[in-house]
Amino acid sequence: MEFENNKSIFMQIADNIAEKVINGTYPPGQKIPSVRELASEMGVNPNTIMRTYSELQSLNIIDNKRGIGYFVNDEAQKVILDKKRSDFFEKVLPDFIRQAELLGISLSELKKHLNQLNNESK
């Protein structure tokens, strides 16, 4: 995995794990890689993975079963999707609208392009 400079590494790894939960690579109840396994796979310090796992635990995306490992929480997909939707409506969409206004793009022009993109994706 290549890391970006604009976001902390542990959060980029957390986003990667969340994406794997959403797309079904890590289904609810499945064991995820151990701290050491993931640190080796990602090429980072195990402390970075511990921080990632602590963050994911605090968000109720994974659970720690002492002595066994970390597992995907049964509600993880819902938690992740709710958070992503909230971020979209609170951060991404307002910025998108601001950019459209700065560029002088009308609502009707946006609708036209959104409909076109929607039709292409079907």
C-alpha positions in Angstrom: 0.0 0.0 0.0 1.3 3.4 -0.9 0.7 6.1 1.7 -0.3 9.7 1.0 1.2 12.6 2.9 -2.0 14.4 3.6 -3.4 11.9 6.1 -1.9 9.9 9.0 -0.7 6.4 8.1 -2.8 4.7 10.8 -6.0 6.4 9.4 -5.1 5.4 5.9 -4.8 1.8 7.1 -8.1 2.1 9.0 -9.8 3.3 5.8 -8.3 0.4 3.9 -9.7 -2.1 6.4 -13.1 -0.3 6.4 -13.2 -0.6 2.6 -12.4 -4.4 2.9 -15.3 -4.7 5.4 -17.7 -2.9 3.1 -16.7 -4.9 0.0 -17.0 -8.2 1.9 -13.3 -9.1 2.0 -13.7 -9.0 5.8 -17.3 -10.1 6.4 -18.9 -9.7 9.9 -17.5 -12.0 12.5 -14.4 -12.8 10.5 -10.9 -12.7 12.1 -8.7 -10.0 10.6 -4.9 -10.2 10.4 -3.0 -10.0 13.7 -1.1 -6.8 14.5 2.2 -8.4 13.5 0.8 -9.9 10.3 -0.7 -6.6 9.1 2.4 -4.6 10.2 4.6 -6.9 8.1 2.2 -6.8 5.1 1.9 -3.0 5.2 5.6 -2.4 6.0 4.9 -0.4 9.1 5.7 -0.5 12.8 3.3 -2.8 14.9 2.6 0.3 17.0 1.0 1.9 14.0 -1.3 -1.1 13.5 -2.2 -1.1 17.2 -3.2 2.5 16.9 -5.3 1.6 13.8 -7.0 -1.2 15.6 -7.6 1.0 18.7 -9.3 3.5 16.4 -11.4 0.8 14.7 -12.4 -0.6 18.1 -13.5 2.8 19.3 -15.7 3.1 16.2 -17.2 -0.4 16.8 -15.9 -1.7 13.6 -13.7 -4.4 15.1 -13.7 -6.3 18.4 -10.8 -7.7 20.4 -11.3 -11.2 21.7 -8.5 -11.5 24.2 -6.0 -14.2 23.4 -7.7 -14.9 20.1 -7.4 -11.8 18.0 -9.4 -9.1 16.3 -12.8 -9.7 14.6 -15.1 -7.7 12.4 -18.1 -6.4 14.5 -21.5 -7.7 13.3 -22.6 -4.0 12.8 -19.4 -2.9 11.1 -20.8 -2.4 7.6 -23.7 -0.2 8.9 -21.3 1.8 11.2 -18.9 2.5 8.3 -21.6 3.3 5.8 -23.4 5.7 8.2 -20.1 7.5 8.9 -19.2 7.7 5.2 -22.7 9.1 4.4 -22.4 11.6 7.2 -19.0 12.7 6.0 -20.3 13.0 2.4 -23.2 15.2 3.4 -21.3 17.3 5.9 -17.9 17.7 4.1 -17.8 16.5 0.5 -21.1 17.8 -0.8 -20.7 21.3 0.7 -17.2 21.6 -0.8 -18.5 20.2 -4.1 -21.3 22.8 -4.2 -18.9 25.6 -3.3 -16.5 24.6 -6.1 -19.4 24.4 -8.6 -20.5 27.9 -7.5 -16.9 29.2 -7.9 -16.8 27.8 -11.4 -20.2 29.2 -12.3 -21.8 25.8 -12.8 -25.6 26.0 -12.6 -27.8 23.5 -10.8 -29.4 22.5 -14.2 -25.9 21.9 -15.6 -25.0 19.8 -12.6 -28.2 17.8 -12.9 -27.5 17.1 -16.6 -24.1 15.8 -15.9 -25.2 13.7 -12.9 -28.0 12.1 -14.9 -25.5 11.4 -17.7 -23.1 9.8 -15.3 -25.9 7.8 -13.7 -27.1 6.5 -17.0 -23.5 5.5 -18.0 -23.1 3.5 -14.8 -26.2 1.4 -15.4 
